[in-house]
Amino acid sequence: MRRVVVTGIGPVSPVGTGVERFWRALLEGTSGINRIQRFDTSDLPVRIAGEVLEFSPEDWLTPKEVKRTDRAVHFAVAASRLAWRDAGEPSVDPARTGVIISTGIGGLESLLKQHRVLMEKGPDRVSPFMVPMLMPNAAAGQVAMAFGFTGPNTCITTACAAGSHAVGEAFRLIKYGLADACIAGGTEASVLPLTIAGFAQMQALTRNPDPERASRPFDKARNGFVLSEGAGALVLEEAERAVARGVRIYAEVAGYGASADAHHITAPEPEGLGAIQALQACLAEAGEPPEAVDYVNAHGTSTPLNDAAETKAIKKALGDHAYRTPVSSTKSMTGHMLGAAGAIEAGIAALAVAEGVVPPTTNYETPDEDCDLDYVPNESRRVDVRFALSNAFGFGGHNAVVGLRRWSA
């Protein structure tokens, strides 16, 4: 079995684009949540979100490509190019280089625009590019074309666990010799009136109108998540290749666990049983005992049910060591990026391993008896992180956990 390492990280997020700006913002506790600027929210029940502002798709694609692709693809290509650049633009065999770019929803904005064209102007005016613009796998295909990679290529659509599944499955491709390198990530561009209305109707979004305080994972006053957009991409490589290149290694991908709650289409299993199974599987593959975990980047959505169930899962999987383990949710700053969240948060865990510092859970003010762990409240913290976990759980009962370990030859 081959070892796999992270050599590039590419975030496109509400708190910043590019790894340095992104990481600095998280450590400073900077919020990327604001009042929505891209469209009129006067009729909507929720008027805040995490938008990627000051983003120009023409910086990453040709004008023709921009016109023929969805915003979710724009984010994915940008994140992938950033990650590849961060990895030193390695020389690779295209046939041995894979791409897994996941999403929760895909090109929803393009679908809605073309439906409006159909209703207002008729079927003859619908774009011939509508289907490739809206399909969830468009980002994976476009990234492969941007780099000319002909290796394994796929899109995993498992809601909010999708990005984490992408990283885990790319890890397995390299570990088992089916690829030598992969771009793995997730993308989402669903900050739209319809999406906000739908999530709000199911009582998933917070109604807190204060952008600075709305996302408050594990806090007693939490009452829903904040919708966000963006993308995250990682470059994963077979370890010997990376060492031979002399490139910076952020962390080793040591383990991956995946499971299903088989409980409810949107609510987590109350005792966190599926999450426990994924956590334990990740630890087993990594060959690490629970006591080895130095940091958990939590799924931490800021919903009452998720945060309580996740806390139970961490305590069950780590035992008494859970109370000595820093656990933080960076969704307190980024909001919930849906299908992009797991990938960008795996990158955060890798950065914590590399830098020896963990970002905070901001807006944590009032402890909740159901959430009684160390959530790194409000300020980043120096921690000697040798081994970290990144959790991601999605509607449908999908669970994924990625384990990142300090590289040691």
FIDORO-402856 format. One record per residue (C-alpha): residue number from 1; residue in three letters; z, y, x. Coordinates in steps of 0.02 Angstrom, whole numbers. Layout:
REM residues N
+-----+-----+--------+--------+--------+
!   k !   r !     zz !     yy !     xx !
+-----+-----+--------+--------+--------+
! NUM ! Ala !      Z !      Y !      X !
...
+-----+-----+--------+--------+--------+
This chain:
REM residues 409
+-----+-----+--------+--------+--------+
!   k !   r !     zz !     yy !     xx !
+-----+-----+--------+--------+--------+
!   1 ! Met !      0 !      0 !      0 !
!   2 ! Arg !    -53 !    167 !     71 !
!   3 ! Arg !     58 !    321 !     74 !
!   4 ! Val !      5 !    477 !    -18 !
!   5 ! Val !     47 !    658 !     20 !
!   6 ! Val !     25 !    831 !    -59 !
!   7 ! Thr !    -71 !    948 !     56 !
!   8 ! Gly !   -130 !   1082 !    -65 !
!   9 ! Ile !    -58 !   1172 !   -216 !
!  10 ! Gly !   -158 !   1286 !   -331 !
!  11 ! Pro !    -65 !   1376 !   -471 !
!  12 ! Val !   -147 !   1489 !   -600 !
!  13 ! Ser !     -2 !   1545 !   -707 !
!  14 ! Pro !     78 !   1686 !   -804 !
!  15 ! Val !    194 !   1724 !   -657 !
!  16 ! Gly !     56 !   1727 !   -527 !
!  17 ! Thr !   -102 !   1650 !   -458 !
!  18 ! Gly !    -99 !   1569 !   -286 !
!  19 ! Val !     44 !   1471 !   -211 !
!  20 ! Glu !    130 !   1612 !   -116 !
!  21 ! Arg !    134 !   1737 !   -259 !
!  22 ! Phe !    181 !   1601 !   -384 !
!  23 ! Trp !    323 !   1530 !   -280 !
!  24 ! Arg !    395 !   1700 !   -238 !
!  25 ! Ala !    397 !   1750 !   -421 !
!  26 ! Leu !    490 !   1592 !   -471 !
!  27 ! Leu !    621 !   1611 !   -337 !
!  28 ! Glu !    648 !   1791 !   -390 !
!  29 ! Gly !    668 !   1738 !   -572 !
!  30 ! Thr !    517 !   1838 !   -629 !
!  31 ! Ser !    461 !   1809 !   -807 !
!  32 ! Gly !    277 !   1792 !   -851 !
!  33 ! Ile !    311 !   1804 !  -1038 !
!  34 ! Asn !    254 !   1962 !  -1126 !
!  35 ! Arg !    189 !   2027 !  -1291 !
!  36 ! Ile !     17 !   1952 !  -1319 !
!  37 ! Gln !   -124 !   2066 !  -1259 !
!  38 ! Arg !   -285 !   1966 !  -1286 !
!  39 ! Phe !   -288 !   1980 !  -1476 !
!  40 ! Asp !   -205 !   2064 !  -1624 !
!  41 ! Thr !    -41 !   1980 !  -1671 !
!  42 ! Ser !      8 !   2090 !  -1818 !
!  43 ! Asp !    -11 !   1947 !  -1944 !
!  44 ! Leu !     69 !   1813 !  -1835 !
!  45 ! Pro !    250 !   1752 !  -1846 !
!  46 ! Val !    261 !   1746 !  -1654 !
!  47 ! Arg !    192 !   1885 !  -1546 !
!  48 ! Ile !    242 !   1835 !  -1369 !
!  49 ! Ala !    167 !   1711 !  -1247 !
!  50 ! Gly !    135 !   1678 !  -1064 !
!  51 ! Glu !    -40 !   1744 !  -1032 !
!  52 ! Val !   -136 !   1738 !   -868 !
!  53 ! Leu !   -177 !   1920 !   -845 !
!  54 ! Glu !   -285 !   2001 !   -711 !
!  55 ! Phe !   -390 !   1843 !   -704 !
!  56 ! Ser !   -577 !   1857 !   -676 !
!  57 ! Pro !   -674 !   1694 !   -698 !
!  58 ! Glu !   -820 !   1770 !   -601 !
!  59 ! Asp !   -713 !   1754 !   -445 !
!  60 ! Trp !   -725 !   1565 !   -461 !
!  61 ! Leu !   -887 !   1524 !   -552 !
!  62 ! Thr !  -1061 !   1598 !   -566 !
!  63 ! Pro !  -1095 !   1713 !   -714 !
!  64 ! Lys !  -1201 !   1577 !   -794 !
!  65 ! Glu !  -1061 !   1448 !   -774 !
!  66 ! Val !   -935 !   1569 !   -847 !
!  67 ! Lys !  -1042 !   1596 !  -1001 !
!  68 ! Arg !  -1065 !   1409 !  -1029 !
!  69 ! Thr !   -885 !   1353 !  -1004 !
!  70 ! Asp !   -718 !   1378 !  -1090 !
!  71 ! Arg !   -570 !   1477 !  -1023 !
!  72 ! Ala !   -481 !   1311 !   -991 !
!  73 ! Val !   -621 !   1263 !   -871 !
!  74 ! His !   -611 !   1433 !   -786 !
!  75 ! Phe !   -427 !   1405 !   -751 !
!  76 ! Ala !   -456 !   1227 !   -689 !
!  77 ! Val !   -593 !   1274 !   -567 !
!  78 ! Ala !   -489 !   1419 !   -500 !
!  79 ! Ala !   -335 !   1309 !   -477 !
!  80 ! Ser !   -437 !   1173 !   -391 !
!  81 ! Arg !   -521 !   1295 !   -272 !
!  82 ! Leu !   -352 !   1371 !   -230 !
!  83 ! Ala !   -276 !   1200 !   -197 !
!  84 ! Trp !   -424 !   1144 !    -91 !
!  85 ! Arg !   -414 !   1305 !     10 !
!  86 ! Asp !   -226 !   1281 !     30 !
!  87 ! Ala !   -259 !   1105 !     97 !
!  88 ! Gly !   -373 !   1174 !    232 !
!  89 ! Glu !   -536 !   1125 !    147 !
!  90 ! Pro !   -536 !    949 !    219 !
!  91 ! Ser !   -695 !    857 !    262 !
!  92 ! Val !   -706 !    709 !    144 !
!  93 ! Asp !   -822 !    572 !     87 !
!  94 ! Pro !   -876 !    632 !    -87 !
!  95 ! Ala !   -885 !    453 !   -151 !
!  96 ! Arg !   -704 !    424 !    -98 !
!  97 ! Thr !   -637 !    585 !   -174 !
!  98 ! Gly !   -577 !    587 !   -353 !
!  99 ! Val !   -542 !    719 !   -485 !
! 100 ! Ile !   -417 !    701 !   -626 !
! 101 ! Ile !   -398 !    861 !   -726 !
! 102 ! Ser !   -300 !    836 !   -886 !
! 103 ! Thr !   -270 !    944 !  -1038 !
! 104 ! Gly !   -176 !    940 !  -1200 !
! 105 ! Ile !   -308 !   1020 !  -1309 !
! 106 ! Gly !   -463 !   1068 !  -1210 !
! 107 ! Gly !   -590 !   1202 !  -1258 !
! 108 ! Leu !   -512 !   1258 !  -1421 !
! 109 ! Glu !   -563 !   1440 !  -1401 !
! 110 ! Ser !   -746 !   1389 !  -1386 !
! 111 ! Leu !   -733 !   1277 !  -1539 !
! 112 ! Leu !   -659 !   1418 !  -1643 !
! 113 ! Lys !   -790 !   1543 !  -1585 !
! 114 ! Gln !   -933 !   1426 !  -1629 !
! 115 ! His !   -858 !   1384 !  -1797 !
! 116 ! Arg !   -855 !   1569 !  -1834 !
! 117 ! Val !  -1038 !   1581 !  -1784 !
! 118 ! Leu !  -1079 !   1437 !  -1900 !
! 119 ! Met !   -990 !   1518 !  -2047 !
! 120 ! Glu !  -1058 !   1693 !  -2018 !
! 121 ! Lys !  -1234 !   1664 !  -1949 !
! 122 ! Gly !  -1281 !   1485 !  -1991 !
! 123 ! Pro !  -1310 !   1323 !  -1895 !
! 124 ! Asp !  -1462 !   1386 !  -1801 !
! 125 ! Arg !  -1353 !   1510 !  -1707 !
! 126 ! Val !  -1225 !   1384 !  -1645 !
! 127 ! Ser !  -1231 !   1371 !  -1456 !
! 128 ! Pro !  -1314 !   1217 !  -1380 !
! 129 ! Phe !  -1171 !   1223 !  -1255 !
! 130 ! Met !  -1037 !   1206 !  -1390 !
! 131 ! Val !  -1000 !   1021 !  -1360 !
! 132 ! Pro !   -982 !   1029 !  -1170 !
! 133 ! Met !   -880 !   1187 !  -1190 !
! 134 ! Leu !   -752 !   1111 !  -1307 !
! 135 ! Met !   -736 !    933 !  -1241 !
! 136 ! Pro !   -569 !    900 !  -1153 !
! 137 ! Asn !   -652 !    817 !  -1002 !
! 138 ! Ala !   -761 !    969 !   -965 !
! 139 ! Ala !   -639 !   1034 !   -834 !
! 140 ! Ala !   -638 !    870 !   -737 !
! 141 ! Gly !   -827 !    864 !   -740 !
! 142 ! Gln !   -847 !   1046 !   -690 !
! 143 ! Val !   -725 !   1029 !   -544 !
! 144 ! Ala !   -817 !    876 !   -481 !
! 145 ! Met !   -982 !    972 !   -489 !
! 146 ! Ala !   -906 !   1122 !   -402 !
! 147 ! Phe !   -859 !   1014 !   -252 !
! 148 ! Gly !   -990 !    877 !   -264 !
! 149 ! Phe !   -859 !    740 !   -277 !
! 150 ! Thr !   -928 !    578 !   -348 !
! 151 ! Gly !   -771 !    470 !   -340 !
! 152 ! Pro !   -660 !    423 !   -487 !
! 153 ! Asn !   -662 !    560 !   -617 !
! 154 ! Thr !   -565 !    569 !   -779 !
! 155 ! Cys !   -464 !    673 !   -901 !
! 156 ! Ile !   -298 !    615 !   -973 !
! 157 ! Thr !   -254 !    694 !  -1140 !
! 158 ! Thr !    -70 !    660 !  -1170 !
! 159 ! Ala !    -11 !    829 !  -1234 !
! 160 ! Cys !    126 !    905 !  -1126 !
! 161 ! Ala !    135 !    754 !  -1010 !
! 162 ! Ala !    -50 !    763 !   -966 !
! 163 ! Gly !    -36 !    857 !   -802 !
! 164 ! Ser !    100 !    742 !   -738 !
! 165 ! His !     -2 !    590 !   -786 !
! 166 ! Ala !   -147 !    662 !   -687 !
! 167 ! Val !    -41 !    675 !   -530 !
! 168 ! Gly !     32 !    503 !   -554 !
! 169 ! Glu !   -133 !    417 !   -585 !
! 170 ! Ala !   -215 !    506 !   -437 !
! 171 ! Phe !    -70 !    446 !   -330 !
! 172 ! Arg !   -106 !    268 !   -385 !
! 173 ! Leu !   -293 !    284 !   -348 !
! 174 ! Ile !   -255 !    329 !   -168 !
! 175 ! Lys !   -107 !    211 !   -149 !
! 176 ! Tyr !   -212 !     61 !   -201 !
! 177 ! Gly !   -363 !    110 !    -97 !
! 178 ! Leu !   -481 !    166 !   -236 !
! 179 ! Ala !   -494 !    342 !   -164 !
! 180 ! Asp !   -444 !    433 !     -5 !
! 181 ! Ala !   -412 !    603 !    -83 !
! 182 ! Cys !   -399 !    677 !   -257 !
! 183 ! Ile !   -386 !    843 !   -344 !
! 184 ! Ala !   -259 !    813 !   -482 !
! 185 ! Gly !   -202 !    937 !   -610 !
! 186 ! Gly !   -197 !   1004 !   -785 !
! 187 ! Thr !   -266 !   1153 !   -878 !
! 188 ! Glu !   -236 !   1240 !  -1043 !
! 189 ! Ala !   -304 !   1395 !  -1130 !
! 190 ! Ser !   -227 !   1383 !  -1302 !
! 191 ! Val !   -141 !   1550 !  -1325 !
! 192 ! Leu !   -240 !   1583 !  -1484 !
! 193 ! Pro !   -194 !   1638 !  -1660 !
! 194 ! Leu !   -226 !   1466 !  -1734 !
! 195 ! Thr !   -120 !   1377 !  -1604 !
! 196 ! Ile !     23 !   1498 !  -1623 !
! 197 ! Ala !     17 !   1482 !  -1812 !
! 198 ! Gly !     16 !   1292 !  -1802 !
! 199 ! Phe !    159 !   1276 !  -1678 !
! 200 ! Ala !    257 !   1407 !  -1774 !
! 201 ! Gln !    234 !   1315 !  -1939 !
! 202 ! Met !    308 !   1157 !  -1863 !
! 203 ! Gln !    457 !   1259 !  -1801 !
! 204 ! Ala !    418 !   1223 !  -1618 !
! 205 ! Leu !    404 !   1404 !  -1558 !
! 206 ! Thr !    549 !   1522 !  -1534 !
! 207 ! Arg !    555 !   1670 !  -1653 !
! 208 ! Asn !    650 !   1772 !  -1525 !
! 209 ! Pro !    544 !   1930 !  -1507 !
! 210 ! Asp !    615 !   1979 !  -1337 !
! 211 ! Pro !    493 !   1918 !  -1203 !
! 212 ! Glu !    623 !   1927 !  -1066 !
! 213 ! Arg !    750 !   1819 !  -1157 !
! 214 ! Ala !    650 !   1707 !  -1272 !
! 215 ! Ser !    630 !   1553 !  -1161 !
! 216 ! Arg !    805 !   1490 !  -1124 !
! 217 ! Pro !    806 !   1304 !  -1083 !
! 218 ! Phe !    973 !   1213 !  -1100 !
! 219 ! Asp !   1058 !   1371 !  -1165 !
! 220 ! Lys !   1155 !   1354 !  -1327 !
! 221 ! Ala !   1051 !   1492 !  -1407 !
! 222 ! Arg !    883 !   1409 !  -1372 !
! 223 ! Asn !    777 !   1389 !  -1528 !
! 224 ! Gly !    600 !   1346 !  -1473 !
! 225 ! Phe !    475 !   1358 !  -1333 !
! 226 ! Val !    358 !   1498 !  -1282 !
! 227 ! Leu !    173 !   1453 !  -1279 !
! 228 ! Ser !     83 !   1483 !  -1114 !
! 229 ! Glu !    -84 !   1456 !  -1029 !
! 230 ! Gly !   -147 !   1421 !   -854 !
! 231 ! Ala !   -183 !   1278 !   -736 !
! 232 ! Gly !   -107 !   1186 !   -590 !
! 233 ! Ala !   -196 !   1078 !   -462 !
! 234 ! Leu !   -134 !    975 !   -315 !
! 235 ! Val !   -232 !    901 !   -171 !
! 236 ! Leu !   -170 !    724 !   -139 !
! 237 ! Glu !   -224 !    633 !     18 !
! 238 ! Glu !   -196 !    468 !    104 !
! 239 ! Ala !    -58 !    509 !    227 !
! 240 ! Glu !   -142 !    453 !    388 !
! 241 ! Arg !   -291 !    565 !    353 !
! 242 ! Ala !   -177 !    714 !    325 !
! 243 ! Val !    -77 !    681 !    483 !
! 244 ! Ala !   -237 !    664 !    585 !
! 245 ! Arg !   -296 !    833 !    519 !
! 246 ! Gly !   -134 !    915 !    571 !
! 247 ! Val !   -120 !    998 !    401 !
! 248 ! Arg !     42 !   1052 !    319 !
! 249 ! Ile !    116 !    915 !    211 !
! 250 ! Tyr !    220 !    982 !     68 !
! 251 ! Ala !    290 !    814 !     15 !
! 252 ! Glu !    251 !    631 !     -5 !
! 253 ! Val !    215 !    568 !   -179 !
! 254 ! Ala !    337 !    423 !   -177 !
! 255 ! Gly !    344 !    361 !   -356 !
! 256 ! Tyr !    277 !    378 !   -532 !
! 257 ! Gly !    345 !    318 !   -697 !
! 258 ! Ala !    262 !    321 !   -868 !
! 259 ! Ser !    322 !    262 !  -1038 !
! 260 ! Ala !    314 !    291 !  -1225 !
! 261 ! Asp !    453 !    336 !  -1345 !
! 262 ! Ala !    367 !    244 !  -1489 !
! 263 ! His !    481 !    346 !  -1600 !
! 264 ! His !    403 !    502 !  -1678 !
! 265 ! Ile !    240 !    597 !  -1656 !
! 266 ! Thr !    327 !    760 !  -1607 !
! 267 ! Ala !    515 !    732 !  -1589 !
! 268 ! Pro !    587 !    649 !  -1433 !
! 269 ! Glu !    686 !    488 !  -1451 !
! 270 ! Pro !    862 !    561 !  -1475 !
! 271 ! Glu !    945 !    458 !  -1338 !
! 272 ! Gly !    803 !    489 !  -1216 !
! 273 ! Leu !    764 !    303 !  -1203 !
! 274 ! Gly !    580 !    324 !  -1159 !
! 275 ! Ala !    621 !    459 !  -1032 !
! 276 ! Ile !    753 !    347 !   -954 !
! 277 ! Gln !    625 !    209 !   -935 !
! 278 ! Ala !    503 !    327 !   -848 !
! 279 ! Leu !    639 !    396 !   -733 !
! 280 ! Gln !    696 !    222 !   -684 !
! 281 ! Ala !    517 !    164 !   -653 !
! 282 ! Cys !    486 !    313 !   -540 !
! 283 ! Leu !    643 !    279 !   -439 !
! 284 ! Ala !    598 !     95 !   -425 !
! 285 ! Glu !    424 !    130 !   -358 !
! 286 ! Ala !    493 !    257 !   -236 !
! 287 ! Gly !    625 !    133 !   -179 !
! 288 ! Glu !    758 !    265 !   -202 !
! 289 ! Pro !    930 !    245 !   -282 !
! 290 ! Pro !    987 !    373 !   -411 !
! 291 ! Glu !   1104 !    448 !   -280 !
! 292 ! Ala !    952 !    500 !   -177 !
! 293 ! Val !    892 !    628 !   -304 !
! 294 ! Asp !    924 !    803 !   -239 !
! 295 ! Tyr !    834 !    904 !   -374 !
! 296 ! Val !    755 !    879 !   -544 !
! 297 ! Asn !    622 !    997 !   -609 !
! 298 ! Ala !    654 !    967 !   -792 !
! 299 ! His !    531 !    967 !   -935 !
! 300 ! Gly !    656 !   1088 !  -1012 !
! 301 ! Thr !    555 !   1162 !  -1154 !
! 302 ! Ser !    694 !   1269 !  -1231 !
! 303 ! Thr !    691 !   1170 !  -1393 !
! 304 ! Pro !    856 !   1102 !  -1461 !
! 305 ! Leu !    795 !    921 !  -1471 !
! 306 ! Asn !    703 !    907 !  -1304 !
! 307 ! Asp !    837 !    984 !  -1195 !
! 308 ! Ala !    976 !    878 !  -1268 !
! 309 ! Ala !    876 !    716 !  -1256 !
! 310 ! Glu !    818 !    755 !  -1079 !
! 311 ! Thr !    997 !    789 !  -1025 !
! 312 ! Lys !   1049 !    619 !  -1093 !
! 313 ! Ala !    905 !    536 !  -1003 !
! 314 ! Ile !    947 !    615 !   -836 !
! 315 ! Lys !   1130 !    565 !   -854 !
! 316 ! Lys !   1085 !    386 !   -899 !
! 317 ! Ala !    957 !    368 !   -760 !
! 318 ! Leu !   1061 !    450 !   -623 !
! 319 ! Gly !   1235 !    402 !   -682 !
! 320 ! Asp !   1379 !    509 !   -618 !
! 321 ! His !   1263 !    580 !   -485 !
! 322 ! Ala !   1178 !    680 !   -623 !
! 323 ! Tyr !   1325 !    800 !   -624 !
! 324 ! Arg !   1298 !    835 !   -438 !
! 325 ! Thr !   1110 !    860 !   -454 !
! 326 ! Pro !   1030 !   1031 !   -476 !
! 327 ! Val !    917 !   1029 !   -629 !
! 328 ! Ser !    809 !   1178 !   -674 !
! 329 ! Ser !    673 !   1220 !   -798 !
! 330 ! Thr !    543 !   1341 !   -733 !
! 331 ! Lys !    475 !   1355 !   -911 !
! 332 ! Ser !    610 !   1487 !   -928 !
! 333 ! Met !    490 !   1596 !   -827 !
! 334 ! Thr !    317 !   1524 !   -854 !
! 335 ! Gly !    334 !   1472 !  -1035 !
! 336 ! His !    261 !   1305 !  -1088 !
! 337 ! Met !     87 !   1279 !  -1018 !
! 338 ! Leu !     61 !   1118 !  -1119 !
! 339 ! Gly !    -63 !   1005 !  -1029 !
! 340 ! Ala !    -49 !   1107 !   -869 !
! 341 ! Ala !    140 !   1103 !   -861 !
! 342 ! Gly !    166 !    933 !   -780 !
! 343 ! Ala !     45 !    967 !   -637 !
! 344 ! Ile !    107 !   1141 !   -596 !
! 345 ! Glu !    288 !   1080 !   -604 !
! 346 ! Ala !    251 !    933 !   -489 !
! 347 ! Gly !    190 !   1068 !   -369 !
! 348 ! Ile !    355 !   1160 !   -392 !
! 349 ! Ala !    451 !   1002 !   -349 !
! 350 ! Ala !    343 !    980 !   -193 !
! 351 ! Leu !    379 !   1161 !   -143 !
! 352 ! Ala !    565 !   1133 !   -167 !
! 353 ! Val !    555 !    985 !    -48 !
! 354 ! Ala !    455 !   1084 !     79 !
! 355 ! Glu !    555 !   1245 !     71 !
! 356 ! Gly !    732 !   1183 !     40 !
! 357 ! Val !    759 !   1298 !   -108 !
! 358 ! Val !    756 !   1268 !   -295 !
! 359 ! Pro !    704 !   1395 !   -426 !
! 360 ! Pro !    825 !   1443 !   -565 !
! 361 ! Thr !    835 !   1417 !   -751 !
! 362 ! Thr !    833 !   1597 !   -809 !
! 363 ! Asn !    910 !   1663 !   -970 !
! 364 ! Tyr !   1049 !   1535 !   -955 !
! 365 ! Glu !   1201 !   1622 !  -1029 !
! 366 ! Thr !   1296 !   1509 !  -1149 !
! 367 ! Pro !   1331 !   1327 !  -1106 !
! 368 ! Asp !   1294 !   1195 !  -1236 !
! 369 ! Glu !   1407 !   1043 !  -1254 !
! 370 ! Asp !   1250 !    935 !  -1269 !
! 371 ! Cys !   1179 !   1005 !  -1107 !
! 372 ! Asp !   1316 !    991 !   -976 !
! 373 ! Leu !   1227 !    976 !   -809 !
! 374 ! Asp !   1199 !   1100 !   -667 !
! 375 ! Tyr !   1047 !   1198 !   -725 !
! 376 ! Val !   1041 !   1318 !   -576 !
! 377 ! Pro !   1078 !   1467 !   -688 !
! 378 ! Asn !    982 !   1628 !   -660 !
! 379 ! Glu !    970 !   1627 !   -469 !
! 380 ! Ser !    874 !   1517 !   -349 !
! 381 ! Arg !    978 !   1410 !   -233 !
! 382 ! Arg !    964 !   1342 !    -58 !
! 383 ! Val !    969 !   1152 !    -71 !
! 384 ! Asp !    924 !   1020 !     58 !
! 385 ! Val !    796 !    931 !    -51 !
! 386 ! Arg !    741 !    765 !     24 !
! 387 ! Phe !    689 !    687 !   -141 !
! 388 ! Ala !    646 !    773 !   -305 !
! 389 ! Leu !    591 !    720 !   -478 !
! 390 ! Ser !    472 !    811 !   -595 !
! 391 ! Asn !    486 !    768 !   -780 !
! 392 ! Ala !    353 !    790 !   -914 !
! 393 ! Phe !    364 !    732 !  -1094 !
! 394 ! Gly !    231 !    758 !  -1228 !
! 395 ! Phe !    201 !    750 !  -1415 !
! 396 ! Gly !    153 !    573 !  -1459 !
! 397 ! Gly !    304 !    510 !  -1363 !
! 398 ! His !    218 !    514 !  -1193 !
! 399 ! Asn !    332 !    520 !  -1041 !
! 400 ! Ala !    289 !    542 !   -857 !
! 401 ! Val !    397 !    567 !   -703 !
! 402 ! Val !    333 !    601 !   -526 !
! 403 ! Gly !    444 !    578 !   -373 !
! 404 ! Leu !    416 !    689 !   -219 !
! 405 ! Arg !    497 !    649 !    -51 !
! 406 ! Arg !    508 !    742 !    112 !
! 407 ! Trp !    372 !    678 !    228 !
! 408 ! Ser !    430 !    569 !    371 !
! 409 ! Ala !    307 !    467 !    474 !
+-----+-----+--------+--------+--------+
